[in-house]
Amino acid sequence: MQQRVSHKEQQWRRPHAPVDPAYFGGYLNENYVELFSALGLGVREAYRIACNSFEASFVDETTQRGWERQLKSYFEGLREHD
């Protein structure tokens, strides 16, 4: 039985080209899926990893907080569909 996937989740799962020119042979989302599967990681870990990436970025704090709000809204939307 195939599970219904929300539009937001489809966007999250869609493979994107790597943004690092030195990174060859893979897609970021595919690597996340494999990593999460191998380590048994879940939604909480995905959220934390994404937040950590914002904190480690070189953008200003206002932009970081905006990204965090968007991420929080996205993950709250996932809970509504469970």
Backbone hydrogen bonds in HBPLUS format (Angstrom, degrees):
<---DONOR---> <-ACCEPTOR-->    atom                        ^
c    i                          cat <-CA-CA->   ^        H-A-AA   ^      H-
h    n   atom  resd res      DA  || num        DHA   H-A  angle D-A-AA Bond
n    s   type  num  typ     dist DA aas  dist angle  dist       angle   num
A0010-GLN N   A0006-SER O   2.89 MM   4  6.19 151.4  1.97 150.2 158.9     1
A0011-GLN N   A0007-HIS O   3.00 MM   4  6.31 155.4  2.06 149.1 155.1     2
A0012-TRP N   A0008-LYS O   3.00 MM   4  6.30 151.4  2.08 144.2 152.4     3
A0013-ARG N   A0009-GLU O   2.92 MM   4  6.13 149.8  2.01 147.6 155.1     4
A0014-ARG N   A0010-GLN O   2.95 MM   4  5.99 132.9  2.17 144.6 156.5     5
A0023-TYR N   A0020-ASP O   2.83 MM   3  5.31 162.7  1.86 121.2 127.0     6
A0031-ASN N   A0027-TYR O   3.05 MM   4  6.34 156.6  2.11 155.9 163.0     7
A0032-TYR N   A0028-LEU O   2.96 MM   4  6.32 151.8  2.04 151.3 159.6     8
A0033-VAL N   A0029-ASN O   2.95 MM   4  6.21 162.8  1.98 153.6 157.6     9
A0034-GLU N   A0030-GLU O   3.02 MM   4  6.25 164.7  2.04 150.2 153.8    10
A0035-LEU N   A0031-ASN O   2.87 MM   4  5.99 160.1  1.91 147.2 153.4    11
A0036-PHE N   A0032-TYR O   2.81 MM   4  5.96 171.0  1.82 158.4 160.5    12
A0037-SER N   A0033-VAL O   2.96 MM   4  6.05 155.2  2.02 145.4 152.7    13
A0038-ALA N   A0034-GLU O   2.90 MM   4  6.03 165.9  1.92 150.9 154.8    14
A0039-LEU N   A0035-LEU O   2.98 MM   4  6.09 155.6  2.04 151.4 157.6    15
A0040-GLY N   A0036-PHE O   2.85 MM   4  5.48 117.0  2.25 134.8 147.1    16
A0041-LEU N   A0036-PHE O   2.97 MM   5  4.63 140.3  2.13 128.4 136.6    17
A0046-ALA N   A0042-GLY O   3.03 MM   4  6.32 153.7  2.10 148.7 156.9    18
A0047-TYR N   A0043-VAL O   2.93 MM   4  6.17 160.8  1.96 155.0 159.4    19
A0048-ARG N   A0044-ARG O   2.99 MM   4  6.23 161.7  2.03 147.3 152.2    20
A0049-ILE N   A0045-GLU O   2.87 MM   4  6.03 163.8  1.90 152.4 156.6    21
A0050-ALA N   A0046-ALA O   3.04 MM   4  6.22 162.1  2.08 147.7 152.4    22
A0051-CYS N   A0047-TYR O   2.94 MM   4  6.22 162.3  1.97 151.6 156.7    23
A0052-ASN N   A0048-ARG O   2.83 MM   4  6.03 159.9  1.87 151.2 157.1    24
A0053-SER N   A0049-ILE O   2.98 MM   4  6.24 147.5  2.09 143.6 152.3    25
A0054-PHE N   A0050-ALA O   3.16 MM   4  6.54 146.6  2.28 145.6 154.0    26
A0054-PHE N   A0051-CYS O   3.12 MM   3  5.20 121.5  2.48  95.8 110.1    27
A0055-GLU N   A0051-CYS O   3.05 MM   4  6.39 161.1  2.08 152.4 157.3    28
A0056-ALA N   A0052-ASN O   2.94 MM   4  6.15 143.2  2.08 145.8 155.8    29
A0057-SER N   A0054-PHE O   3.13 MM   3  5.17 153.2  2.21 101.2 109.5    30
A0064-GLN N   A0060-ASP O   3.05 MM   4  6.39 160.7  2.09 151.2 157.3    31
A0065-ARG N   A0061-GLU O   2.89 MM   4  6.11 165.0  1.92 154.3 157.1    32
A0066-GLY N   A0062-THR O   3.03 MM   4  6.25 151.8  2.11 142.9 150.9    33
A0067-TRP N   A0063-THR O   2.95 MM   4  6.26 158.4  2.00 153.9 159.1    34
A0068-GLU N   A0064-GLN O   2.91 MM   4  6.20 155.8  1.96 151.0 158.4    35
A0069-ARG N   A0065-ARG O   2.92 MM   4  6.20 151.8  2.00 146.5 153.5    36
A0070-GLN N   A0066-GLY O   3.04 MM   4  6.34 159.7  2.08 148.9 154.1    37
A0071-LEU N   A0067-TRP O   2.85 MM   4  6.09 159.7  1.90 151.8 157.7    38
A0072-LYS N   A0068-GLU O   2.88 MM   4  6.04 162.8  1.91 147.8 152.6    39
A0073-SER N   A0069-ARG O   2.96 MM   4  6.14 160.7  2.00 148.5 153.6    40
A0074-TYR N   A0070-GLN O   2.92 MM   4  6.17 155.0  1.99 147.3 154.3    41
A0075-PHE N   A0071-LEU O   2.94 MM   4  6.23 168.3  1.95 159.3 160.9    42
A0076-GLU N   A0072-LYS O   2.90 MM   4  6.06 152.4  1.98 148.6 156.8    43
A0077-GLY N   A0073-SER O   3.00 MM   4  6.16 145.7  2.12 141.3 150.3    44
A0077-GLY N   A0074-TYR O   3.10 MM   3  5.09 120.3  2.47  94.1 109.0    45
A0078-LEU N   A0074-TYR O   3.09 MM   4  6.51 139.3  2.27 142.2 153.5    46
A0079-ARG N   A0075-PHE O   3.27 MM   4  6.60 151.3  2.35 143.4 149.4    47
A0080-GLU N   A0076-GLU O   3.32 MM   4  6.64 143.5  2.46 140.3 149.2    48
A0081-HIS N   A0078-LEU O   3.09 MM   3  5.38 143.6  2.23 104.3 114.5    49
A0082-ASP N   A0079-ARG O   3.23 MM   3  5.28 163.3  2.26 104.3 109.4    50
